[in-house]
């Protein structure tokens, strides 16, 4: 094999390796989540660690001794019960969009993590 052919093959191998590493990095950094309706339609995910997106259903937040212990989230169609024992983000509240990460335990999603989304628009508080 001539030197120029060896060089070309070596460069192709290096380019393929760089592309494979870049693809693996992008794929592992991607954040996937399901809506509550998508999750309800996938019984195969009941035992899996999942990330669900939805809004906190007004009137569904349950507290005990001043600490939130559960709430429901919904995508507007399907509500899912969530139990959680941990610190909540400052922006957590009724009607707020949240991402919850956890596993199904009984009839509820036992959340290991709760994250809120930030509003895209900030409004001035009404004056009293």
C-alpha positions in Angstrom: 0.0 0.0 0.0 1.3 3.4 -0.9 1.9 6.0 1.8 -0.8 8.4 0.5 -3.4 5.5 0.6 -2.4 4.7 4.2 -2.7 8.3 5.1 -6.2 8.5 3.6 -7.4 5.4 5.4 -5.9 6.7 8.7 -7.7 10.1 8.3 -11.0 8.3 7.5 -10.7 6.2 10.6 -9.9 9.3 12.8 -12.9 11.2 11.3 -15.3 8.2 12.0 -14.0 8.0 15.6 -14.5 11.7 16.2 -18.0 11.5 14.7 -18.9 8.5 16.9 -17.7 10.3 20.1 -19.5 13.5 19.2 -22.8 11.5 18.5 -22.5 9.7 21.8 -21.9 12.9 23.7 -24.9 14.7 22.1 -27.1 11.7 22.7 -26.3 11.4 26.4 -26.7 15.1 26.9 -30.2 15.2 25.4 -33.0 15.6 28.0 -36.1 13.6 27.2 -39.4 13.8 28.9 -42.9 12.5 28.4 -46.2 14.3 28.8 -48.6 12.7 31.3 -50.8 11.4 28.5 -47.8 9.8 26.7 -46.8 8.2 30.0 -50.3 6.9 30.7 -50.3 5.2 27.2 -47.0 3.4 27.9 -47.6 0.6 30.5 -44.1 -0.7 29.6 -42.6 2.3 31.4 -44.2 1.6 34.8 -41.0 0.1 36.3 -38.6 2.5 34.6 -37.1 5.8 35.8 -39.0 8.5 33.9 -39.2 12.2 33.5 -42.6 13.7 33.1 -43.7 17.2 32.2 -46.9 18.9 33.2 -48.5 21.7 35.1 -49.3 21.4 38.8 -53.1 20.9 39.0 -54.7 23.8 41.1 -56.0 22.5 44.4 -54.0 19.3 44.3 -51.1 20.2 46.5 -51.2 18.2 49.8 -49.1 19.3 52.8 -48.3 17.7 56.1 -46.8 19.7 58.9 -46.1 22.6 56.6 -44.3 20.4 54.0 -45.6 19.4 50.6 -46.0 15.7 50.3 -47.9 15.3 47.1 -49.6 16.9 44.1 -51.0 16.1 40.7 -49.6 17.2 37.4 -51.4 17.2 34.1 -50.8 18.1 30.4 -54.4 19.3 30.3 -55.7 15.8 29.5 -54.3 13.2 31.9 -53.5 13.9 35.5 -50.8 11.9 37.3 -50.5 11.7 41.1 -47.0 12.6 42.4 -45.6 12.0 45.8 -42.4 13.8 46.9 -40.3 14.1 50.0 -37.7 16.8 49.5 -37.0 20.4 48.9 -39.1 22.1 46.3 -37.9 24.8 43.9 -38.9 28.4 44.9 -41.0 28.8 41.8 -43.1 25.7 42.6 -46.9 26.3 42.8 -50.3 25.7 41.4 -50.5 26.0 37.6 -46.7 26.0 37.3 -45.0 23.9 34.7 -42.8 21.3 36.3 -40.6 18.3 35.3 -40.7 15.4 37.8 -38.3 12.5 37.7 -38.9 9.2 39.4 -40.6 5.8 39.4 -44.1 4.6 39.8 -44.8 3.3 43.3 -48.3 2.0 43.8 -50.7 4.4 42.1 -48.5 7.4 42.1 -45.2 8.5 40.7 -42.6 8.7 43.5 -40.5 11.7 42.5 -36.8 11.8 43.2 -36.5 15.2 41.7 -38.8 18.1 41.0 -37.8 21.0 38.7 -39.8 24.0 37.7 -39.6 25.9 34.4 -39.1 29.6 34.3 -41.8 31.8 32.8 -40.9 33.2 29.3 -42.6 36.5 30.2 -42.3 38.5 33.4 -45.1 40.8 34.3 -45.3 43.6 36.7 -47.3 43.0 39.9 -50.6 44.7 40.0 -50.6 47.8 42.2 -52.9 47.9 45.2 
